[in-house]
Amino acid sequence: MSYILEALKKAERERELGRVPGIGSPHETPPPRPPRRWPWVLAGVLLLNALVVAGLWWRGLQGSGDGIAPTSTPAAQLEQEIQAPVVEPPGEPENAGVPAAEPVLPPPVPARRPLRPLPLPEPLPVPPSPPSGSALAEEPPRPAPDPLPALPLPDPSPAPTPVSAAPSPPTRPDPVESATAGNPPAQSEPAWKSLPVWPRVPDGIYRQVQGRLAVNAHVYHEQPAGRFVLLNMKKYREGERIVEGPYLEEITREGVVLAVPGGRFRVKAR
């Protein structure tokens, strides 16, 4: 029967789950909570610990009280020491157990050589004391020195003055020689200075040049190997033929010397 009642109650509870609970709907009461035991266990452990500590403390207090001897006052101790006779125990001598101390030797003193006395300086001669006034009075006068013989006087006549030679008249330089010395001979000009300058050249030379000529860069050196020019933006050295036709004969300080069949001319550097 109990199983049937429990099944009916369970079926009724399941039906009631879909409905809103009301006042008359049965409610399950929650089971009561079991009483908490751990506070009582903790209190018992603490009480037991306190009892053990108290017992140990009491036992130690009794043991320390039994071991302490009654102390006497300083006055009583002093009186006992005065009244007690001093008795020396017979037996071994005082130094019987003490080993004999080794004799302490003084540190060795190094031998020192005897000092030789330094030689004393010789005594200075004592100057004679000046004679007293009585000794000066008794000293005889010294004899006067003999007079010197008279020297012969020089002749007062004047010495003859030397006759100086007559100065020679100054010579005038030759006007021709002075003019020659003042003006040095003129240096001969180089031959390329007399050549015509481009573009003012003869027609025969002008027709043989194909195009214009312009020196863009000019480098002159004492050694011919260090000279070069830029003609129409092209680099040339002495002895080379340029594109325009002429032959580069020489690079001078002022420009270049060009040569064509039948004539020579020069182009100045800018």
WOLINNOR-V946096 format. One record per pair of residues at least 24 apart in sequence whose ideal C-beta (glycine too) atoms are under 6 Angstrom apart, sorted by the first residue. I is the first residue (numbers start at 1). J is the second residue. Records with the same first field share a line. If there is no record, write none. Layout:
# WOLINNOR-V946096
I=J, J
This chain:
# WOLINNOR-V946096
192=252, 257, 266
195=264, 265, 266
196=265
197=266
198=265, 267
201=265
204=262
205=260, 263, 265
208=245, 260
209=244, 245
210=244, 245
211=244
213=267
215=267, 269
218=269
220=253
227=251
229=256
